[in-house]
Amino acid sequence: MIVITGATGNLGQHVIASLLKSVPAANIIAAVRNPAKAASLAALGVQVRQADYNDGASLDAAFKGATKILLISSSEVGQRAQQHQNVIDAAKRAGVALLAYTSVLRADTSPLGLAAEHVVTEAAIRASGLPYSFLRNGWYLENHTEHLAPVLEHGVVLGAAQNGRFSSAARADYAAAAAAVLTAAQPQAIYELAGDHGFTLAEYAAEVARQSGKAIVYKDLPQADFKAALIGVGVPEGFADLLADSDAGAAKGGLEDNGKQLSALIGRPTTSLANAVKAALVK
């Protein structure tokens, strides 16, 4: 029995779709905060169980009978360490054979502020004594391509990454890796996962320009100015700070990786920037 937490999120749904290629639906548990949002998963035969990262009793019920758990990191930055600890404690009570966790690329040395809660969570998992795998995911291509509308409207990609390279991959790539680890006989403890070919934001802007036929340029801003620009278009301050800090981390090499562990794990090349832009433009 394999439990996927946060199963109605974008990554969680992709993980379940990947697992269904080799695992019977009845052996997959979608642990979700709101089961009403998981009707499509239930229709596939997946077990849907209510689970809240803040409610230990709900986690115990959701993990009953589980042998492996994928803890998809909470989206509530600032609250994640305690929420993840609750999941770890419930996983230990359930006596699972594997706790896999979606961390961030090179968490222990990352310059990204985002890494702090991942480092705390990794330490807590190690301290639990449970067998574990850390899926240290790099940036999603969708972090770039899901926000093409204002880029196309204004002809500019804003950022604070300077010439830093993003070894980004698609959510589906990272999900396929998670499924591979969850079904492996002897998974590794740590995976550094990233796209095969990195790119700068200037190269990203050029690719959008090439495919859209519009004049698109990259404008690099100081970190504080990029944060202010994000707030100016309605991004909440906390999230704007996270995005600006992540770009600054990318400028220091924090989101570049050439190890190609991801493509090796999934047995195919990762999604290219060109294909991700193409898919986004037809939506």
C-alpha positions in Angstrom: 0.0 0.0 0.0 1.5 3.3 -1.1 0.3 6.6 0.3 0.6 9.9 -1.6 0.1 12.9 0.6 -1.2 16.1 -1.0 -2.5 13.9 -3.7 -4.9 16.5 -5.3 -2.0 18.9 -5.9 -0.4 19.2 -9.4 2.6 17.0 -8.4 0.5 14.5 -6.5 -1.9 13.9 -9.4 1.1 13.3 -11.7 2.6 10.8 -9.2 -0.6 8.8 -9.0 -0.8 8.8 -12.8 2.7 7.4 -13.0 2.1 4.8 -10.3 -1.0 3.5 -12.0 1.2 2.3 -14.9 2.6 -0.4 -12.6 0.6 -0.5 -9.4 -3.0 -1.6 -9.0 -5.3 1.4 -8.1 -6.5 -0.4 -5.0 -2.9 -0.4 -3.6 -2.7 3.4 -3.9 -4.0 5.7 -1.1 -4.6 9.4 -2.0 -4.3 11.3 1.3 -6.0 14.6 0.8 -7.3 17.5 3.0 -10.6 17.6 1.1 -11.8 14.3 -0.3 -14.5 16.0 -2.4 -11.7 17.3 -4.6 -10.4 13.8 -5.2 -13.5 12.4 -7.0 -11.5 11.9 -10.2 -8.9 9.8 -8.3 -11.6 7.7 -6.6 -13.2 7.1 -10.0 -9.9 5.4 -11.0 -10.2 3.0 -8.1 -7.6 4.8 -5.9 -8.4 4.8 -2.2 -9.1 8.4 -1.0 -8.6 9.1 2.7 -8.9 12.4 4.5 -5.7 13.7 6.0 -4.6 17.1 7.3 -0.9 17.8 8.0 -2.1 19.6 11.1 -4.2 16.7 12.5 -2.2 13.7 13.7 -5.4 11.6 14.2 -6.3 12.1 10.6 -2.8 11.1 9.5 -3.0 7.9 11.6 -6.2 6.9 9.9 -4.9 7.7 6.4 -1.7 5.7 6.9 -3.4 2.6 8.3 -2.1 -0.4 6.4 0.5 1.7 4.5 3.9 0.2 3.6 5.3 3.2 1.8 4.5 7.0 2.0 5.4 9.8 -0.2 5.4 13.1 1.8 4.9 15.8 -0.7 6.1 19.0 1.0 3.4 21.3 2.2 2.6 24.5 0.3 2.3 26.5 3.6 5.8 28.0 3.8 6.7 28.9 7.3 4.5 26.2 8.8 6.0 23.2 7.0 8.5 22.0 9.6 5.8 21.2 12.1 3.4 19.9 9.5 6.0 17.6 8.1 7.0 16.5 11.7 3.3 15.5 12.2 3.5 13.3 9.0 6.8 11.8 10.1 5.5 10.9 13.5 2.4 9.3 12.0 4.6 7.4 9.5 6.7 6.1 12.4 3.5 5.0 14.3 2.4 3.2 11.1 5.8 1.4 10.9 6.2 2.0 7.1 9.0 0.5 5.1 9.8 3.7 3.3 9.2 7.4 3.8 10.0 9.4 0.6 10.1 13.2 0.8 10.1 15.8 -1.9 12.9 18.2 -0.8 14.8 20.8 -2.8 18.0 20.4 -5.0 21.1 20.1 -2.8 19.1 21.1 0.2 22.0 20.9 2.6 24.1 23.5 0.7 21.4 25.4 -1.2 21.6 29.2 -1.1 17.8 29.4 -1.4 15.9 30.5 1.7 13.3 28.0 0.6 15.7 25.2 1.6 15.6 25.9 5.4 12.4 24.0 6.1 13.6 21.2 3.9 16.8 20.8 5.8 14.8 20.7 9.1 12.5 18.1 7.6 15.3 15.9 6.3 16.9 16.0 9.7 13.7 15.0 11.4 13.2 12.1 8.9 16.8 10.8 9.6 16.1 11.1 13.4 12.9 9.0 13.0 14.9 5.9 12.2 12.6 5.1 9.3 14.0 4.0 5.9 13.9 7.1 3.7 14.5 8.6 0.3 15.0 12.3 -0.3 13.8 13.4 -3.7 15.6 16.7 -4.0 13.7 18.3 -6.8 15.0 21.2 -8.8 12.8 23.9 -10.3 9.7 23.0 -12.3 9.5 24.2 -15.9 5.9 25.1 -15.1 7.3 27.7 -12.6 8.3 29.6 -15.8 5.7 28.6 -18.4 2.6 28.9 -16.3 3.0 32.7 -16.3 3.4 33.4 -20.0 0.3 35.6 -20.3 1.9 38.8 -18.9 5.2 38.0 -20.6 3.4 37.9 -24.0 1.4 41.0 -23.1 4.4 43.1 -22.0 7.2 41.5 -24.0 9.4 41.1 -21.0 10.5 38.4 -18.6 11.4 39.9 -15.2 13.7 38.3 -12.7 16.7 38.6 -10.5 18.7 35.6 -11.5 21.4 37.4 -13.6 23.0 34.7 -15.7 22.2 31.9 -13.3 21.1 28.7 -15.0 17.9 26.8 -14.2 18.1 23.0 -14.6 14.4 22.8 -14.7 12.2 19.8 -15.5 8.5 19.2 -15.8 6.3 18.1 -12.9 5.6 14.9 -14.8 9.3 14.2 -14.9 9.7 14.6 -11.1 6.5 12.6 -10.6 7.8 9.7 -12.7 10.9 9.7 -10.5 8.9 9.6 -7.4 6.9 6.6 -8.8 10.2 4.9 -9.7 11.5 5.3 -6.2 8.3 4.2 -4.5 8.3 1.0 -6.6 12.0 0.2 -6.4 13.2 -2.8 -4.5 16.1 -0.9 -2.9 15.8 2.9 -3.5 18.7 5.2 -2.7 18.6 7.5 0.3 19.2 10.8 -1.7 18.5 11.7 -5.2 19.5 15.1 -6.7 16.9 15.6 -9.4 17.0 18.2 -12.2 16.5 18.7 -15.9 19.1 17.5 -18.4 19.8 20.9 -19.9 19.9 24.2 -18.0 19.0 27.7 -19.3 19.2 31.3 -18.2 16.2 33.5 -18.1 17.5 35.4 -21.1 17.5 32.0 -23.0 14.0 31.3 -21.7 12.9 34.7 -23.0 14.5 34.0 -26.4 12.7 30.7 -26.7 9.4 32.3 -25.9 10.1 34.9 -28.5 11.1 32.3 -31.1 8.0 30.3 -30.7 5.5 33.1 -30.2 6.8 35.4 -32.9 6.8 38.3 -30.4 9.6 40.5 -29.2 10.4 39.2 -25.8 13.4 40.2 -23.7 14.8 39.4 -20.2 15.1 42.3 -17.8 17.3 41.6 -14.8 16.4 43.5 -11.6 18.0 43.8 -8.2 16.3 41.3 -5.8 14.4 44.0 -3.9 13.1 45.6 -7.1 12.0 42.2 -8.5 10.1 41.6 -5.2 8.5 45.0 -5.4 7.5 44.3 -9.1 5.8 41.1 -8.1 3.9 42.7 -5.2 2.9 45.4 -7.7 1.1 42.9 -9.8 -0.7 41.3 -6.9 1.7 38.6 -5.7 1.4 38.3 -1.8 4.5 39.7 -0.1 5.6 36.5 1.4 5.4 34.6 -1.9 7.0 37.5 -3.7 9.9 37.4 -1.2 10.3 33.7 -1.8 10.4 34.1 -5.6 12.9 36.9 -5.5 15.1 35.0 -3.1 14.9 31.9 -5.3 16.0 33.9 -8.3 18.9 35.3 -6.3 19.8 31.8 -5.3 19.7 30.7 -8.9 22.2 33.5 -9.7 24.6 31.7 -7.2 24.1 28.4 -9.0 21.5 27.0 -6.6 19.2 25.7 -9.3 21.7 24.3 -11.7 22.7 20.6 -11.7 24.4 18.6 -14.4 24.3 15.2 -12.8 21.3 13.9 -14.9 20.1 11.6 -12.1 16.5 12.5 -13.0 16.7 11.2 -16.6 18.6 8.1 -15.4 16.0 7.4 -12.9 13.0 7.7 -15.3 14.8 6.1 -18.2 14.2 8.9 -20.7 15.4 12.5 -21.3 13.7 15.1 -19.2 11.2 17.5 -20.8 13.0 20.2 -22.8 12.4 23.9 -22.4 11.3 24.1 -26.1 8.6 21.5 -25.5 7.4 23.1 -22.3 7.1 26.5 -24.0 5.3 24.9 -26.9 2.8 23.1 -24.6 2.2 26.4 -22.7 1.6 28.4 -25.8 -1.2 26.1 -27.1 -3.2 26.4 -23.8 
